[in-house]
Amino acid sequence: MGVLAEAVVDWGALLSVLWASALGGIGVTAAFAIALYGAVRAVDARRGGQLPLAYGYWTLMTMALSLVLAGVAFGVLVMTSKG
């Protein structure tokens, strides 16, 4: 049974796909969580009258959302490429 599985499954490619998808999923999820954190803290800081702090959190949110969009775009590019 083991010989048949070795002939059919490319274990190196399978492990490569597994670690890349796990890393991508965790990375995009973490970046989105950081974006949400920045958005909520920015609104709280703005309501508290701390505009410089709010701008810092808005910057954090913008950077994190840029990472999320880049990750999604890269995923779509990889899925649609032939090769």
C-alpha positions as CSV (number, residue, x, y, z in Angstrom):
1,M,0.0,0.0,0.0
2,G,2.9,2.4,0.8
3,V,4.5,1.9,-2.6
4,L,1.3,2.8,-4.4
5,A,0.9,6.0,-2.4
6,E,4.5,7.0,-3.2
7,A,3.9,6.6,-6.9
8,V,0.7,8.6,-6.9
9,V,1.3,11.5,-4.4
10,D,4.1,14.0,-4.7
11,W,4.7,14.5,-1.0
12,G,7.1,17.4,-1.5
13,A,4.6,19.4,-3.5
14,L,1.8,18.5,-1.0
15,L,3.8,19.7,2.0
16,S,4.7,22.9,0.1
17,V,1.1,23.7,-0.6
18,L,0.1,22.9,3.0
19,W,2.7,25.2,4.7
20,A,2.1,28.0,2.1
21,S,-1.7,27.9,2.6
22,A,-1.4,27.8,6.4
23,L,1.1,30.7,6.4
24,G,-1.1,32.7,4.0
25,G,-4.3,32.1,5.9
26,I,-2.7,33.0,9.3
27,G,-1.0,36.0,7.8
28,V,-4.0,37.5,6.1
29,T,-6.2,36.8,9.2
30,A,-3.7,38.4,11.5
31,A,-3.3,41.5,9.2
32,F,-7.1,41.9,9.1
33,A,-7.3,41.6,12.9
34,I,-4.7,44.3,13.2
35,A,-6.7,46.5,10.8
36,L,-9.8,46.1,12.9
37,Y,-7.9,46.9,16.0
38,G,-6.5,50.0,14.4
39,A,-9.9,51.1,13.2
40,V,-11.6,50.6,16.6
41,R,-8.8,52.3,18.5
42,A,-8.7,55.2,16.0
43,V,-12.4,55.9,16.5
44,D,-12.0,55.7,20.3
45,A,-9.0,58.1,20.2
46,R,-10.9,60.5,18.0
47,R,-13.9,60.6,20.3
48,G,-11.5,61.2,23.2
49,G,-10.0,64.2,21.5
50,Q,-6.6,62.6,20.9
51,L,-6.2,63.3,17.2
52,P,-2.5,62.5,16.8
53,L,-3.1,59.1,18.4
54,A,-6.1,58.6,16.1
55,Y,-4.0,59.4,13.1
56,G,-1.4,56.8,14.2
57,Y,-4.1,54.1,14.5
58,W,-5.6,55.1,11.1
59,T,-2.1,54.7,9.6
60,L,-1.9,51.2,11.3
61,M,-5.3,50.3,9.9
62,T,-4.3,51.5,6.4
63,M,-1.1,49.6,6.4
64,A,-2.7,46.4,7.6
65,L,-5.5,46.6,5.0
66,S,-2.9,47.1,2.3
67,L,-1.3,43.8,3.4
68,V,-4.7,42.1,3.3
69,L,-5.4,43.4,-0.2
70,A,-1.9,42.4,-1.3
71,G,-2.4,38.9,0.1
72,V,-5.7,38.5,-1.6
73,A,-4.3,39.8,-4.9
74,F,-1.3,37.5,-4.7
75,G,-3.6,34.5,-4.0
76,V,-5.8,35.3,-7.0
77,L,-2.7,35.7,-9.2
78,V,-1.3,32.4,-8.1
79,M,-4.7,30.6,-8.6
80,T,-5.2,32.0,-12.1
81,S,-1.6,31.5,-13.4
82,K,-0.9,28.6,-15.5
83,G,2.2,26.7,-14.7
